[in-house]
Every structure is written in structure tokens, then in C-alpha cells.
Amino acid sequence: MPSTHHGSCHCGAVRFEVDLDLAVDDVIECDCSICTKKGILHIIVPPERFRRLTPEAPLTTYTFGTHTAKHT
């Protein structure tokens, strides 16, 4: 059954909510150093299930380690 979850970027400046159905959505275990240390799991959802709550928030690109992954 779908439920709404809330989250934010690392600093909290950008807030969002997403509708997830944990019984059917694929959970991805990232193997990067940060996600591995913190036990972070990822779910990629279609845009219609994602809502940014912070209007016109200042978005930047975040990268770490090898600078291969770039997150907005």
C-alpha cells in the first residue's frame, strides 16, 4: 500500500515528499563509501510520485570521492 514519506537534502534547504509502495518498489543498495557506512538505501521513483516542497530552492551539484557521481 502506498504511503507518503518526507525528506530533505543534506543541509535541509530543499525539502520533498515522495509516494512509495515498499511492497513493490525496488530498493537499491549503493556501494559508495558514504552509503555503505551509513546503511543508506535508494528507491528511484517516477517524477509524478515526487514533489519538491521548497519552491525555487537553490539547487547545486554535490559530488564526493572520485567525483564520478554527481547529485543535484
N, CA, C and O of each residue as an XYZ file, in Angstrom:
288
protein
N       0.843     -1.186      0.000
C       0.000      0.000      0.000
C       0.888      1.248      0.000
O       1.785      1.355      0.837
N       0.664      2.182     -0.906
C       1.494      3.398     -0.980
C       1.366      4.275      0.262
O       0.306      4.358      0.881
N       2.477      4.927      0.608
C       2.463      5.894      1.704
C       3.393      7.047      1.339
O       4.290      6.894      0.510
N       3.171      8.196      1.963
C       3.957      9.389      1.680
C       5.093      9.499      2.690
O       4.887      9.372      3.897
N       6.310      9.742      2.167
C       7.493      9.903      3.004
C       8.081     11.284      2.738
O       8.014     11.794      1.620
N       8.659     11.883      3.778
C       9.246     13.219      3.676
C      10.760     13.132      3.809
O      11.281     12.250      4.492
N      11.466     14.053      3.151
C      12.916     14.077      3.229
C      13.463     15.432      2.866
O      12.718     16.378      2.609
N      14.797     15.513      2.850
C      15.465     16.770      2.507
C      16.869     16.466      2.007
O      17.354     15.338      2.098
N      17.501     17.496      1.480
C      18.909     17.384      1.112
C      19.733     17.348      2.403
O      19.180     17.444      3.498
N      21.050     17.211      2.272
C      21.918     17.116      3.444
C      21.787     18.315      4.375
O      21.742     18.142      5.593
N      21.726     19.528      3.828
C      21.692     20.716      4.690
C      20.277     21.106      5.101
O      20.104     21.957      5.974
N      19.257     20.495      4.486
C      17.870     20.780      4.850
C      17.241     21.930      4.081
O      16.080     22.260      4.322
N      17.978     22.554      3.156
C      17.453     23.701      2.416
C      16.374     23.294      1.413
O      15.484     24.085      1.102
N      16.451     22.074      0.912
C      15.465     21.583     -0.055
C      14.707     20.433      0.586
O      15.299     19.428      0.980
N      13.390     20.589      0.688
C      12.552     19.558      1.299
C      11.653     18.961      0.230
O      11.295     19.634     -0.736
N      11.287     17.686      0.407
C      10.465     16.998     -0.577
C       9.607     15.935      0.092
O       9.811     15.585      1.254
N       8.637     15.430     -0.674
C       7.876     14.261     -0.255
C       7.736     13.335     -1.454
O       7.756     13.780     -2.601
N       7.595     12.061     -1.179
C       7.535     11.059     -2.233
C       6.551      9.970     -1.819
O       6.479      9.597     -0.648
N       5.799      9.469     -2.784
C       4.866      8.377     -2.535
C       5.555      7.064     -2.864
O       6.003      6.855     -3.991
N       5.639      6.168     -1.866
C       6.318      4.888     -2.038
C       5.392      3.735     -1.693
O       4.538      3.845     -0.813
N       5.574      2.639     -2.393
C       4.923      1.386     -2.036
C       6.051      0.395     -1.796
O       6.533     -0.245     -2.731
N       6.469      0.270     -0.550
C       7.640     -0.534     -0.223
C       7.459     -2.019     -0.515
O       8.434     -2.771     -0.519
N       6.222     -2.449     -0.759
C       5.985     -3.845     -1.114
C       6.358     -4.128     -2.568
O       6.641     -5.273     -2.920
N       6.362     -3.083     -3.426
C       6.636     -3.306     -4.853
C       7.790     -2.474     -5.407
O       8.382     -2.861     -6.415
N       8.128     -1.346     -4.783
C       9.228     -0.505     -5.275
C      10.565     -1.191     -5.025
O      10.776     -1.787     -3.968
N      11.464     -1.104     -6.000
C      12.788     -1.713     -5.878
C      13.702     -0.867     -5.007
O      13.904      0.319     -5.268
N      14.248     -1.479     -3.981
C      15.207     -0.820     -3.098
C      16.605     -1.169     -3.599
O      16.914     -2.337     -3.835
N      17.442     -0.155     -3.758
C      18.790     -0.332     -4.294
C      19.800     -0.077     -3.182
O      19.709      0.922     -2.468
N      20.762     -0.986     -3.038
C      21.824     -0.815     -2.059
C      23.056     -0.279     -2.775
O      23.695     -0.997     -3.544
N      23.388      0.979     -2.521
C      24.537      1.624     -3.139
C      25.818      1.125     -2.481
O      25.829      0.831     -1.286
N      26.906      1.028     -3.262
C      28.165      0.550     -2.692
C      29.209      1.652     -2.525
O      30.393      1.359     -2.352
N      28.782      2.920     -2.577
C      29.747      4.001     -2.356
C      30.109      4.070     -0.866
O      29.420      3.492     -0.026
N      31.180      4.772     -0.556
C      31.677      4.807      0.822
C      30.689      5.446      1.796
O      30.572      4.996      2.936
N      29.985      6.475      1.371
C      29.044      7.150      2.272
C      27.829      6.265      2.554
O      27.469      6.053      3.712
N      27.195      5.748      1.491
C      26.003      4.916      1.674
C      26.316      3.632      2.427
O      25.514      3.176      3.243
N      27.486      3.044      2.154
C      27.881      1.819      2.846
C      28.061      2.074      4.336
O      27.588      1.284      5.153
N      28.733      3.161      4.707
C      28.965      3.479      6.116
C      27.664      3.771      6.853
O      27.489      3.372      8.004
N      26.746      4.476      6.175
C      25.509      4.901      6.831
C      24.350      3.926      6.638
O      23.303      4.080      7.267
N      24.524      2.928      5.779
C      23.453      1.966      5.533
C      22.307      2.570      4.734
O      21.159      2.150      4.881
N      22.609      3.549      3.891
C      21.584      4.237      3.117
C      21.112      3.357      1.962
O      21.925      2.747      1.266
N      19.810      3.295      1.764
C      19.208      2.572      0.650
C      18.516      3.582     -0.259
O      18.119      4.653      0.201
N      18.366      3.256     -1.543
C      17.794      4.169     -2.525
C      16.595      3.542     -3.207
O      16.557      2.332     -3.428
N      15.619      4.368     -3.538
C      14.481      3.968     -4.359
C      14.322      5.034     -5.434
O      14.174      6.215     -5.118
N      14.350      4.633     -6.688
C      14.158      5.573     -7.788
C      12.676      5.552     -8.143
O      12.112      4.502     -8.449
N      12.057      6.729     -8.097
C      10.619      6.828     -8.357
C      10.362      7.715     -9.564
O      11.173      8.587     -9.876
N       9.240      7.504    -10.245
C       8.898      8.374    -11.372
C       8.568      9.790    -10.887
O       8.132      9.967     -9.749
N       8.771     10.789    -11.736
C       8.555     12.192    -11.341
C       7.165     12.469    -10.769
O       7.025     13.327     -9.897
N       6.157     11.776    -11.233
C       4.792     12.062    -10.752
C       4.586     11.628     -9.299
O       3.581     11.995     -8.691
N       5.507     10.863     -8.737
C       5.409     10.455     -7.332
C       6.354     11.247     -6.428
O       6.477     10.946     -5.240
N       7.020     12.257     -6.989
C       7.966     13.099     -6.252
C       7.481     14.538     -6.258
O       7.097     15.052     -7.309
N       7.490     15.200     -5.104
C       7.077     16.597     -5.010
C       8.104     17.379     -4.200
O       8.355     17.076     -3.034
N       8.688     18.382     -4.832
C       9.598     19.278     -4.105
C       8.734     20.264     -3.337
O       7.868     20.917     -3.919
N       8.959     20.377     -2.049
C       8.150     21.248     -1.193
C       8.751     22.641     -1.046
O       8.043     23.579     -0.680
N      10.028     22.789     -1.322
C      10.711     24.069     -1.223
C      10.663     24.730     -2.600
O      11.348     24.287     -3.522
N       9.857     25.789     -2.745
C       9.744     26.415     -4.070
C      11.034     27.114     -4.484
O      11.643     27.847     -3.704
N      11.433     26.871     -5.725
C      12.589     27.545     -6.315
C      13.809     27.523     -5.387
O      14.510     28.525     -5.238
N      14.043     26.383     -4.779
C      15.192     26.249     -3.887
C      16.479     26.314     -4.692
O      16.522     25.863     -5.836
N      17.508     26.863     -4.110
C      18.800     26.940     -4.805
C      19.434     25.549     -4.885
O      19.934     25.032     -3.886
N      19.411     24.950     -6.073
C      19.982     23.618     -6.244
C      21.411     23.725     -6.755
O      21.707     24.559     -7.611
N      22.285     22.896     -6.240
C      23.661     22.837     -6.703
C      24.020     21.370     -6.950
O      23.240     20.471     -6.632
N      25.178     21.141     -7.506
C      25.637     19.779     -7.748
C      26.566     19.364     -6.619
O      27.505     20.079     -6.269
N      26.285     18.195     -6.058
C      27.071     17.644     -4.955
C      27.829     16.440     -5.475
O      27.246     15.568     -6.119
N      29.118     16.385     -5.205
C      29.931     15.254     -5.620
C      30.941     14.948     -4.520
O      31.212     15.799     -3.672
N      31.491     13.756     -4.529
C      32.442     13.362     -3.494
C      33.371     12.291     -4.039
O      33.152     11.773     -5.134
N      34.388     11.962     -3.294
C      35.299     10.878     -3.653
C      35.932     11.063     -5.024
O      36.709     11.993     -5.239
N      35.593     10.170     -5.951
C      36.187     10.194     -7.288
C      35.550     11.249     -8.189
O      36.011     11.455     -9.311
N      34.525     11.902     -7.728
C      33.774     12.920     -8.482
C      33.074     12.328     -9.700
O      32.734     13.059    -10.630
N      32.856     11.020     -9.708
C      32.136     10.364    -10.793
C      30.644     10.601    -10.641
O      29.975     10.997    -11.595
N      30.115     10.359     -9.438
C      28.684     10.563     -9.174
C      28.438     12.047     -8.941
O      29.175     12.697     -8.201
N      27.420     12.569     -9.563
C      27.036     13.971     -9.387
C      25.551     14.016     -9.052
O      24.720     13.553     -9.833
N      25.221     14.571     -7.895
C      23.848     14.625     -7.414
C      23.382     16.077     -7.376
O      24.098     16.941     -6.870
N      22.190     16.356     -7.906
C      21.638     17.703     -7.849
C      20.756     17.817     -6.614
O      20.181     18.876     -6.362
